[in-house]
C-alpha cells in the first residue's frame, strides 16, 4: 500500500538521512502526501476525522490533554526527585532558543501532526473503508504506529529514565517493549 511505503520512506529520511533541521519539513510534506493519497483513494475529510464535527471534539480533548500535560510537567519540575525524567541524552543540553524550536516547531509539526493524521485518520480509514473503527483497521494502524518508532527506539539507552528503569538490558529488549507498549496504547 502506498501510504505504508510513504511512511517507511519518511521515517527513514527523517531519522537516518536528512539533517535534523528538516524534520518538521519532512513531517509536513509527509502529512500533505498522506492527505493527498487519502483524497485520491476517494476518502472524504469526514472519513479521516477532519470534518468540522470531529475537529471541534478533537479541540476540546486536545485542550484538556494540554492541561494535563502542563500540570504533569509542573509537578515534575516542582519535585526534585522527578527532574531526572527531563534528562534525555538523545537531546543533550538545549539552550532556550533550541528548546522553544523543539517544543513549538519540531515536535508539533514533525511528529504530532503527522502521527495523528497518519495513524488516527488516514491509515484506519484506508484499511477500514466505510467503518474505520472496526478492530482490524485499528489494530493494523496500531501495529504500524509501533513499527514507526523503531528508529527513535534505537536511541532509547541514552535516555536517563530508560537507563534507570532497564539498566543494562539489551537494546532489542528495551525497543521491543517500547514498540509493544506504543502499539497497544494507540
N, C-alpha and C positions, 0 to 999 in steps of 0.2 A: 504494500500500500504506500502511496506517495507521501502521505503525512508522516508515517513512521520513518521512512527513508529521509525525509526532510529533517525530522527531529534528530536522527542519528548523525546526520551531517552537521547540523547546528551545534550539537553538544561537542562533537569532535573539533570543529573550528573554534568554538568559544573556549574550550578547556585545553586544547593542545596545539593549535596552530596560530591563531590571531593574537596580536598583542592585547594586553589587559584593557586598555582604554577603549577597545572596540566592542567589549562585552555588551553594553547596552544597545549599541547599534545592531549587533548580531541578534539580540533578543527582539528588537523592534522589527527587523527585517523578517525574522522567522515567524513572528506573530502575524505580520501582514500576509506573508505567503500562506500560512495556515488558514487565515480567514478567506483568502482567495481560493484556496483548494476547497474549502467548505462550500463557498458560494458556487464554484464551478461544479461541485458534486450535487448541486440542487438544494442544499440546505438553506433555510431562511435564518435570519438573525434570531428569531424565536426558538429555532431548533437547537441553537448552541447557547441559549441563555442570555442573549444580548438585546432582547427587546425591552421596551420601556418597563413593563411589569417586573421582569426579572432584575433589571438594573436598580429599580427602586428598593426592592427587598435586599439585594446584594449590598447596596449602600448602607442600609441600616445595620446589617450584620457586620459589614466592614468597619463601621464606626464603633460598634460595640467591641469588636475584636481589637481595634486600635486602642481603645480604652483599657482593655485587659492587658495588652502588651505594655502600655505606658505604666500602668500600676506595677506589673511584674518587674519591669526594668527599674522602676523607682525603688522597689523593695530590695532588689539585688544590689543596687548601688548603696542603699542605706545600711545594709547588713554586711559588715566587713567579711564575714566567712563566705558570702556568696559572690564576692567580687572576682574570684578566680574563674567564674563562669565566663567572664569577659576576656580572659586571656587566651587568645586563639593564635597559635604560632603560624597558621596559614596566612594571617594578615600582617602580623608584626605590629610595631608601634605606629599608629596613624596620627598625623597632625590633624588639627581641627578641620582644615580645608578638605583633606583627603577623607576624613570621617564623614563629613557632610556629603561629599561626592558619592561615597559608597552607600550611605544610608538613604539619600534622596534621589539618586540617579541610577547608579549601577544595580542595586538590588531591586528597586521597583520596576525599572524598565527592562533590565537584563534577565531578571529571574521571575519576579512575581507576575507581571503581566503575561509573559509567555507561558508560564506554567498554568496559570488559571485558564487562559484561553485554550491551551492545548489539552490539558488533562481533565478539566472540568467541563469544557464546552465542545470543542471540535472532535476530539477522539471518541468520547462516548456517543456523540451524535452520528459520526461516521460508522461506528461499529454497531449502533443500535437502530439505525433508521428512524422510524416513527417514534419509537419508545427508547430513548437513550438511557432511561433509568432502570432498565432490566438488569439482572445480575451480570449477564455476560459482558455487555459493554462497559459496565462499571469496573468489573474485575480486570478486563483487558487493559483499560486505561490505568488502573491502579498498578498493575504489573509493570507497564511501561514507565510509569512515574518512578517506581523503584529503580528500574534499569537506567533511567535518565540520570540518576545520581551516581553512577559508577565512577566516573572521572573525579568528581569532587570527593568521593569517599576515599580515594587513594591518598588524599592529604589528611585524613582524619587523625592519624597518630601525632600530628603536630598540634592538635587541639589539647589544651591543658586539661579540660574537664574529661575528655575522652581518655586521655592518658591516665588520669587519676582513676577513672572507673574501670578501665580494661587492663591497665598495667602493661605487661609485656605480651598481651595476646597477639597472635598473628594478624596481620593486616586483613587477610582474607576472611577471618572470622569476624572481625570488627565490621568490615564492609558488608558482609552477608547479613549480619544482624541489623545494620542500618538500612539496607535495601528492603529487607523483610518488614521492618518497622514502618518505613515510608509507604510501601505497597499496601500494607494492611490498614494504615491510617488514612488513606486517601479516600 
